[in-house]
Amino acid sequence: MTTFAQLGYWRVGGPMERFETVEAAQQLMQLVRGGEHPGGVFVLGNGSNLLVSDSGLAGTTIRLAGEFKAAEVLEARGDEVHLRVGAGLLNAVLLNRYLGKLAGLGPLVGVPGSMGGAVAMNAGTALGEIGDVLLRVEGCDQHGHPAVIERADLRVRYREGGLPAGFVATAAVLRLSRAGAEDEHARAQHHLTRRKATQPLDLPSCGSVFRNPPAAEGCPPMAAGQLIESVGLKGWRHGGAQISEKHANFIVNLGNASATDVMMCIWKAYASVRDERGIELTPEVHVVGHWGKNLWPLPRVSE
Ligand SMILES: Cc1cc2nc3c(=O)[nH]c(=O)nc-3n(C[C@H](O)[C@H](O)[C@H](O)COP(=O)(O)OP(=O)(O)OC[C@H]3O[C@@H](n4cnc5c(N)ncnc54)[C@H](O)[C@@H]3O)c2cc1C
């Protein structure tokens, strides 16, 4: 039985009751129509922003491959290029092909996910968000019917793609530009160098655990990592999981962490910042599976 620990970036999490690699639209629609998971099936992207409980996940988990890993130019007019990118394609592969040739992919630099995960999360960096260049998302709805959603009809926000519940994205159409591509490439290199210097990339993690909170009136904005550091939690450990000594918004697996260890670090950071700084952080990572009542969910304070 395949476990999330085998596939996810944190290297934690229990078994999937049923795991299918989906290679074609027809197969996807059939699976969603017959899905046992509430709202259809659970889609795993590249597992770089997911915390799955140690008990694993019931129902059907799918991963997109085959035709969902293609990228093609749909339209090119002047400098503007519309690129259709399969949801299963990894950002690293896409960037390898197009960064420096087409501008607009900067938001994905250093983000180790798939296009489906990028659209679902509205992934982004200091160079922008994927929502900035998104024209539309293709996929199937929770009933297994083909659907196309225009960018204007999605409620895209900071680290939220706004996809409807149960929607499986199969491709994104991006509006990119030939102009400015070399300049973006240079900025991307600079950005990557800075990340390597400031993030614990040598240990398993899912990147930033919490979203940066909105600035309170009259106060300078503080990043989630700065807040966690300010309550003295850098290096705090539970079992095999640790609030990183290098970047306090990263929780790293020191080698033998369980999903519960990671969750205990999340709770410790959340509760300490709430109690000592009066700010309720909102998790950026998606948490799924069965958890004890006292562990999850944290209040979704931004909604
Ligand atoms: C070292 C590191 C650095 C990171 N840095 C950043 C960063 O700078 N900026 C940033 O935004 N993120 C960052 N992340 C987090 C993560 O890489 C992104 O959120 C990424 O977009 C997640 O994509 P994924 O394919 O791995 O999705 P997963 O983690 O597999 O899934 C995340 C969510 O998306 C849903 N999903 C995935 N595919 C689809 C689909 N086809 N249709 C519908 N829903 C889908 C899943 O069901 C799940 O709810 C980082 C992670 C790591 C490990």
The ligand as a Gaussian input file, in Angstrom:
#p B3LYP/6-31G(d) Opt

LIG

0 1
 C       11.116000      23.897000      -0.072000
 C        9.737000      24.421000      -0.431000
 C        9.588000      25.745000      -0.785000
 C        8.329000      26.247000      -1.106000
 N        8.211000      27.557000      -1.493000
 C        7.012000      28.035000      -1.866000
 C        6.879000      29.391000      -2.325000
 O        7.829000      30.161000      -2.384000
 N        5.656000      29.817000      -2.697000
 C        4.563000      29.000000      -2.654000
 O        3.467000      29.447000      -3.040000
 N        4.659000      27.724000      -2.224000
 C        5.847000      27.218000      -1.840000
 N        5.957000      25.927000      -1.402000
 C        4.736000      25.112000      -1.240000
 C        4.314000      24.293000      -2.467000
 O        5.437000      23.948000      -3.261000
 C        3.275000      25.015000      -3.330000
 O        2.117000      25.319000      -2.598000
 C        2.881000      24.181000      -4.558000
 O        2.114000      24.987000      -5.423000
 C        2.081000      22.922000      -4.190000
 O        1.962000      22.158000      -5.376000
 P        1.883000      20.573000      -5.335000
 O        1.723000      20.110000      -6.732000
 O        3.014000      20.006000      -4.589000
 O        0.522000      20.379000      -4.551000
 P        0.190000      19.333000      -3.358000
 O        1.010000      19.675000      -2.172000
 O        0.247000      17.947000      -3.862000
 O       -1.329000      19.727000      -3.071000
 C       -1.655000      20.985000      -2.510000
 C       -3.171000      21.198000      -2.685000
 O       -3.450000      21.376000      -4.075000
 C       -4.458000      20.455000      -4.480000
 N       -4.199000      20.075000      -5.877000
 C       -3.060000      19.582000      -6.398000
 N       -3.221000      19.320000      -7.707000
 C       -4.493000      19.659000      -8.025000
 C       -5.279000      19.594000      -9.222000
 N       -4.780000      19.112000     -10.373000
 N       -6.557000      20.026000      -9.171000
 C       -7.100000      20.486000      -8.004000
 N       -6.421000      20.561000      -6.843000
 C       -5.123000      20.132000      -6.853000
 C       -4.301000      19.267000      -3.532000
 O       -5.496000      18.487000      -3.467000
 C       -3.989000      19.981000      -2.234000
 O       -5.178000      20.449000      -1.621000
 C        7.205000      25.394000      -1.067000
 C        7.365000      24.048000      -0.707000
 C        8.614000      23.561000      -0.394000
 C        8.780000      22.093000      -0.053000

